[in-house]
Each structure stands twice: as C-alpha cells, then as structure tokens.
Amino acid sequence: MPRREQVIGRPLAVVLGLLTIFGPISMDLYLPVLPALTAELRSATSAAQLTVTACLLGLALGQIVAGPLSDRFGRRRPLLAGVVAYILTSALCALSPAIETLVAARFVQGLAGGVGIVIAQAAGRDVYSGGRLVRYYGRLTVIGGLAAIVGPVIGGQLASVTDWRGIFLFLSAVGAAILVAALVVFRETLPPPERVAGGLARTGRDFRRLLGDRVFLGAVLVTGFVNAALFAYLSGATYVLQGIYGLSPQGYSFAFGLNSLGFMVFGFAAGRLAERWSETRTLVIGLVMCLVGAGGLLATAALHLPLIAVILSLFTMVSGVAATTPPTTSLALANYPGIAGTASSLLGLARFAFGGLAAPLVGLGGAGDAAPLGLVTVASAALAATVHLVCIRRRPVEESSQPYDSLAV
C-alpha cells in the first residue's frame, strides 16, 4: 500500500477540518459581547471595531509567514507552535486591561490562527490530488460555513453566562482542544525529502514564481475579489436587514443562517461538481451566481424592492462565493505540491486582505443606505469575472489527462 494511503484517515481529516475554524470562531464568537466590551474598557466604538480589523489583518499575515515555514520545516512543527500561540494570545485577550492592549493581542491572535488555516490547505495538497483534492477543499468550505453559523449562536449563549473575557477564555479552551487533537492525530504530511531548502531569498523566488503563473495569479485574484463581496455582506447586511427593512435580531439570525446554509450546500456541491465535471466550468457557475446576486442587491437599493428581493440576492451571492472556493483553491495549488504552503499563504492573504479593504466601504453611505453594499459587491464580482476571463479561461487543459490518486477523504 502506498505510504500516503496510510497517512490519511478520518481522524486526520477531522483535525484538518477543525483547523479551518480558527478564522470564523475568532471573528464571530465575540461579536455579541462587543458592545459590553466597548463599555467596560471605556472605548470609542471605532476603537473597539479595530479589534475585528486587527484580527482580520493578523489572519492574513499569519498565513504569509506560516506557509513558507511549513514548506521548509514540515507541517507539524509550525502547526503546533501556532496553536500554542493561539491559546496564549486568547488568554492575553481575556486579561487585557485596555483597548490598546486588546487590539495588539487580537492581531497576534490572528497571526496564530492563520497558521492553522494555511496548513489545513497545504496538508490537504500533500495527501490528495486530482478530483479528491477538489472534494477536500469543498469539505473545508462546508466546515467554514458551519463554523460561521454556529459561532454567533455559541457566542450569544456564552454571553448569557459570562462576559467578554470569558468568551476569550473559551477561545483559548477551543485552541487547547485542537492542540490535543493535533498532538494525538496529526502526523507529518510533508516528508523531509520533499521540503524546500533556503531562507528568505528562496521564499522570495517562490513568491515570484507563483505570481508569474497567470493561472495561479488569476485564482488568487478571483478568490480575493469574491471574498471582498462576502466580507462586504458580513459588514453591511445587518444594517440593511435590520436598519432599513426592520428585521428583529432573531429575523436577522434566521437570514444569516439561511445564507450560511447556502454557503455550506453550494461549497460541498461545487467540490463534487468540479471533481466530476470541470474546475473551470464550476468556477464560472459560481461567478455567475455572484454577479446575479450582487446585481440584485444593487437593483434592490436603486428600486427599493421588497425584503424578499434582498434575501434572495444575498443567498445567491453568498452561495456563489462558496461555489468558487473549491475550484479556485484547487487551480491555485494543483501544480505546486512542493510549495503548497507558500501557495496557500497567498490565497489566504487575498481572502482576508481584500475582505478587510472592502468591509469599511459598505458604511460610507451611512446606516440607512443600501447602495454602497450593492456597489461594492457588484464591483467585486465584476472584477472577479474579468480576472477569470483574462487569466483562467484560456488555460491549457491539463488536468483531464492526469490520473486521480486512490486516496479518499
């Protein structure tokens, strides 16, 4: 039996999936206690919101650091170091005496959480290829969507029994549980003969090599732009649905859950479809859904359409973002098994950095204007479609001639 068939199994697949939740739970779990945190630390609302921005920036930059390191030293050691750092910085967040300390701690927490995200993608590339690699990324998308649904719900329940400091201690406990699972289950997926040598100069050459590949660059930019639309939704939908259309918090939670369900279902379906049909055609379907949904949001703002138009538009756009995730990830990583960590880090940087830049733009028109959300999402989806046409559409068809491996998720 080939060596890598012995490496992967359901326990390892579960641990790799758990690593993808660092981003969603770090962002979503404490949002219900953000007002209480603002009051206790006697902070301005804008300063408290920097704790979200700092974590987002850390999640982006952490992947850029961890990806190349995992290509050089293997996946296991950087992963364990990152999870330990996440545990400690989450505890530091809980002990922060002032908003400035909390912002700094949240940044480092994001850096540590980014390690798990990038290694989940890179380790998957170590043990899967072909259609099963796309299926694996589809399942990571599902887990990320599930964490996005469960995170605010758990955060709300925790807020009824503890304060914001307790929320961060809970995040530290989650990190500890993942550390134990990784210690027990995670065995090295990148053997020493397959690792890259060299320091910063080698890393710089790898980045230039990747960015010089038109298909890779296209996949990264498409990922970045569709996630800009997604983060614009996360930032602005609550103001549109509650402020303009008058939904209660419970109604908004239902709408959020519906969209997250669409994200899960279409992410899973896209992984299966890309495996059985075509990565590029599946990507086109996702981009069309993004364009239709974003266009619906802009039309709703311009024509003052009823609530159902907003709900359907958001569902279509968010599901479209999910449908693009497995094919773009596979297109980016398929040809770079030797530097999968470095390649994954650029994908992660694009997702969080583009999202972080787009999110504040939604609020430029004020809480009572839905037009900025429509404009930002339409522009993001249109740019993603343009990049696809320029960089990916005419790529040589190679994957159809490559045999799939015999591994299963």
Buried (B, 14 or more C-beta within 10 A) or exposed (E): EEEBEEBBEEEBBEBBBBBBBBBBBBBBBBBBBBEBBBEEBEBEEEBBBBBBBBBBBBBBBBBBBBBBBBBBBBBBEBBBBBBBBBBBBBBBBBEBEEBEBBBBBBBBBBBBBBBBBBBBBBBBBBBBBBBBBBBBBBBBBBBBBBBBBBBBBBBBEBBEEBBBBBBBBBBBEBBBEBBEBBEEBBEBBBEEEEBBEEEEEBBEEBBEBBEEBEBBBBBBBBBBBBBBBBBBBBBBBBBBBBBBBEBEEEBBBBBBBBBBBBBBBBBBBBBBBBBEEBBBEBBBBBBBBBBBBBBBBBBBBEEEBEBEBBBBBBBBBBBBBBBBBBBBBBBBBBBBBBBBBBBBBBBBBBBBBBBBBBBBBBBEBEEEBBBBBBBBBBBBBBBBBBBBEEBBEEBEEEBEEEEBBEBEB
